[in-house]
Every structure is written in structure tokens, then in C-alpha cells.
Amino acid sequence: MVPYNSLVPVTDEISDQIAAQMLINTITPSVLIKAGHNSLKPPITLPVYILQNAAASGVGRLLTQLALDRGARPIRLVRSNQSAEWLRAVLPGPPVFATNDSRWKEQVREALGGYKLHVALDAVGGKAIDGLAELLDEDGTIINFGSLESNTGTNIYSLAPKNLALKSVSILTWFRLPMDEKRKDYELALELATKHPGLFEVAHEYELGDFRSAIQHVARPGKTGIVLLTSPA
Ligand SMILES: NC(=O)c1ccc[n+]([C@@H]2O[C@H](COP(=O)([O-])OP(=O)(O)OC[C@H]3O[C@@H](n4cnc5c(N)ncnc54)[C@H](OP(=O)(O)O)[C@@H]3O)[C@@H](O)[C@H]2O)c1
């Protein structure tokens, strides 16, 4: 038994694999885009660039798409050239740079073409925050939403010289939003799932009893897409 208000109606065109992830993976970038927007000081001057790391992740790809849909200009960071090539192929458009290339910060500055950078979205944590801080302009904001690398090791002094803010975001706040706003995110999830099904890639499906293999798969190098647990109908 499931409470009726926990159910989301899904049209037949959306596969079970996409339905299983579309809401949770849309809420996160939606909350991030709002936090990024709210961090900008009015009047907002265009174009608005955002710098995002772990950009090949499921959340990262949806974040890029939402940012593009809202008219922002994402600059994407991944760890390796292999990941950069994969990301350019599955979601072409905005620049992608690999942080294992020692020139990545210069490459980001070149991509900005003299425009300011006031928002960076961080899913990696630790020293990655220092790297983002180096690239942000005065009064910019780093929005942290994950710690794939580490939850320690940030040099807090990387923020002070440019008055940078560090903000954290969790989707738990989403559950406290008014119903109207939640409904907009349901609609957004349905729209993304219909228009961009390729953004909801599945790495592998495991039966519930094989949850150990599923957990191991989540951390496997080179994994693309999400790992799903299935149960008999
Ligand atoms: N705050 C919230 O409420 C919330 C909610 C959902 C998700 N999240 C966060 O969103 C992030 C992405 O989650 P996801 O489920 O979308 O991930 P995912 O699809 O499993 O992808 C993980 C990606 O992160 C990169 N990565 C893995 N380890 C890394 C490391 N040590 N340093 C840098 N990059 C690393 C890998 O990219 P490359 O190898 O290609 O670089 C990989 O493509 C995570 O930080 C997660 O905690 C936060």
C-alpha cells in the first residue's frame, strides 16, 4: 500500500526506467537553479555563466539542460578527457573541460571570454571548492550540493579575498515547498522525461535481492547512468 499523495501519474510514453528517476533527479537541479538565480545580485546582467563540476553525472546533465532552457551559459567540468568526450557526445553544446588537464582553469577563463562568473555549482567538495573559488568573480557564490571527492580539505581562505559565499543545498527542503511549486517540478520532470529521455540513462538494473552488486556498481569507475533496483511486479 502507498499513500495516494505519494503517487505521481506518468504517461505510457515514459518508460518505468525513466519514471523511477525522473522526479528525484529533476528536483535537485531545479532547486539548484533557483538557488543559483537567488544568489545573483540584481540587476542581473546577461549573459549569466555558471560553472558546474561532476557535469557528467545524472544530476549534472539535467542541471546543464535546465540552465540552457533558462538562458544561462553552463561551463562544465569533469575529471578526465574520456569523460569529457562522452559528455560532448551525449549532451553537445556548452564547453566541457577535464580537471586532470593542468590548463583547465585557463580554459574556463577563455570560455568566459571576459564575462563575469558569479555562480559555481559544486558536487565534489573538498579542494574542488578552492578551484572554483579561484575562478569566481567578486561577490560570487559557490553552491555545494554533494561531496563526491571529500567533505574536508576546503581552504576557507579561498573565499574571503573576493567576498565569496558558500551555500549548501539539499533536496530535503523541496518537501517543505508549497504544493503549487512542487506541482511545477512534477510538470518539469514530465517535460524533461518526454523531451530529453537520453538524459535519464540507466547503467544497470539489479533485482532487489542483488542489492550488494547494485551498491558496488554505483562506485564503479566509468559508470554512466543510474543503477536501478527492481522488484517483481
Ligand atoms: N544535495 C542534494 O540534495 C543531492 C541530491 C541528489 C544528488 N546530489 C549529489 O549530486 C551529485 C551527482 O549525483 P548523481 O547521482 O547524479 O551521480 P552519478 O550519476 O552517479 O555520477 C557521478 C559522477 O560524478 C563524478 N565523480 C565521481 N567521483 C568523483 C570524484 N571523486 N571527484 C569528481 N567527480 C567525481 C563522475 O564523473 P567523471 O568521472 O565523469 O568526472 C561521475 O560521472 C552527487 O554529489 C550527489 O551527492 C545531491
The ligand as an ORCA input file, in Angstrom:
! r2SCAN-3c Opt
* xyz 0 1
  N      22.064     17.884     -2.246
  C      21.148     17.006     -2.644
  O      20.015     17.015     -2.149
  C      21.502     15.993     -3.719
  C      20.522     15.193     -4.312
  C      20.892     14.297     -5.327
  C      22.234     14.213     -5.711
  N      23.154     15.001     -5.081
  C      24.564     14.974     -5.466
  O      24.665     15.146     -6.868
  C      25.903     14.605     -7.278
  C      25.693     13.750     -8.508
  O      24.860     12.642     -8.151
  P      24.373     11.626     -9.285
  O      23.542     10.595     -8.622
  O      23.802     12.400    -10.410
  O      25.774     10.987     -9.702
  P      26.136      9.897    -10.804
  O      25.188      9.952    -11.949
  O      26.371      8.618    -10.103
  O      27.534     10.428    -11.379
  C      28.674     10.591    -10.604
  C      29.660     11.412    -11.466
  O      30.486     12.117    -10.578
  C      31.813     12.083    -10.996
  N      32.645     11.729     -9.860
  C      32.625     10.598     -9.159
  N      33.556     10.651     -8.179
  C      34.141     11.846     -8.291
  C      35.178     12.487     -7.587
  N      35.814     11.897     -6.573
  N      35.538     13.725     -7.967
  C      34.924     14.323     -9.013
  N      33.944     13.752     -9.725
  C      33.550     12.535     -9.353
  C      31.929     11.062    -12.111
  O      32.248     11.814    -13.220
  P      33.566     11.793    -14.105
  O      34.351     10.559    -13.790
  O      32.963     11.766    -15.429
  O      34.238     13.060    -13.852
  C      30.509     10.546    -12.333
  O      30.079     10.784    -13.650
  C      26.477     13.852     -6.057
  O      27.403     14.705     -5.413
  C      25.261     13.655     -5.180
  O      25.584     13.544     -3.815
  C      22.802     15.878     -4.104
*
